[in-house]
Amino acid sequence: MQAGTHITGAALTLAVARGFGLDVGPIEAAVCAFGSILPDIDTTTSGIGRFFRPLAQFLETRFGHRTMTHSLLFLLLLSVALMPLYFAYPGVWFAFVYGYLSHLLLDTLNVNGVPLLWPNRLQFWFFGNRKLRVPYGSPAESSLD
């Protein structure tokens, strides 16, 4: 999925989270949007990968795209590393986690799927039927925005 699709998904995620009581302001929205594009830091072709090119190049060369940063294990490790943020600003921490998780879930709609249980290479898709999956950059993806 493209960055715009992930940011749109993050906005939808925040709207749902707000319905469950998360106080959503501009900071939470920005952090959620950042979390929603962060998993693609593992490739130099993404916007965030171009911005953090040395890190993206290392991750892409060492692990490849859609591996470690697209896993629940990595999300768990990030969530634990950001626990000080949780204690200071719990809403911001939740917004980040929700944004990151929305990226992983949106990528399950994609043709390639996501290795949610990395380092196990088992791929996960939302739809079992390949014809229902959304090709990257396709008109079908644009309709999700």
N, C-alpha and C positions, 0 to 999 in steps of 0.2 A: 504494500500500500504506500501511497505517497504521503508526504508530510501533511498536506491539507486534509487528507482523509483522516489521518491520526488526530489532528487537532480538532476536527469536527467530532470525532468519536469521543475525545476527551471532554468536549463541551457537553455532549449528551450524557456522559458519565457523571459529570458534575451536577447536571440538572437532576438526575436520578438521586445522587447522593444528597442533594439539597432537600429532596422530598423525604429523605430518611433522617434529616436533622443536621446535616453538615452546614455550618455557616460559611457561605461562599461569597468572597469579595474579590477584588482585583488581584490580590496577591495569590490567593488560592487558584484563581483561574490561570494566572501566568505559570505558576508552579505545575499545575496539572498539564498545561500545554507542553511545558518543557519535559515533564515525565513521559508524555505521550510520544515524543520524538527521540528521546534518549536511547532506546534500544538500537536505533539505527546508527549509533556511533561506531558500530563495528564495520562500517564500509565507507570508503573515501568518496563514494558517489552521492551520498546523502548530504543534505544541507548541514546537519550537525557534524557529520564526518569531515566535511570540507573545513568547517570552522575549527575543529579539533583534529586537524590532519595527522599530526604525528601519532596521537593515540589511536585514531581510526586506522591508520596504516598498520600499526602494530597489531591491533585486534584482528584486522582482516587477514593479515599474513599469518598470524599465529593460530587463529581459531576459525576464520572464515565468517562470512555473513550469515546471519540467522542461526547462530549456534549459542554460545554462552550468554550473550546479552538478551537473547530471546527465550530465556528459560525461567522457570519458577524459582530455581535455586539461586540464580543471580538476583532476582527480585527480592528474595528472602535476605540475601547477604546485604543488599543495598538498604533494605528496610531496617535491618539491625544496625548497620553503620550509621544510619540517620536517626537512631533513637534519641540522641540529645535534642534534635529538632522536634521530635514527638513530645518530649517533656516541656519544651519551651512554647511550641505552637502546634498543638495536636492537629488542628484543622489543615495546616499547611502540609504536615507529614502525610495525612490521609489523602490530600489532593495529589501529592506526588505519587503515592502508591496507586491510587485509582487511575491516574494518567498512564503510568507505566503498564499497569494491568490491562487497560483499554487497548494499548498498542498490541500486546500479546494476543488478546482475544480477537481484535480486528484482523491480525495476520492469519488467524485460523480460517478466515474466509478466503484467503488467497490460494492460488493454485499450488504453491510450494508448501504450504503448511508451516508449522512451527514445532521445533523440538522442545516442548515444554518440560520434559524430564531430562534435559541435557545434564550430564554427559551421555546419557542414553540417546541414541540417534533416532528413536522412534518419533515419527512426525504425527502431529495432530491437526485435523481439519474439522471445521464446523460441519461441513457437508461431506458425506461419504462419496457422493456422486461427483466425479471430477467436472462434469458439465455445469454443475451449479456453483462452482468456485469462481472467484473473481480474478481475472488476469490483471497483472500490474499495469497501471496506467490506461486501462481500457475504458470505454464508455460506461461499462457497468460499474467500475470504480467511481467514475465521476458522478454517477447517480447517487452514490452513498454520501457525497459531500453536502 
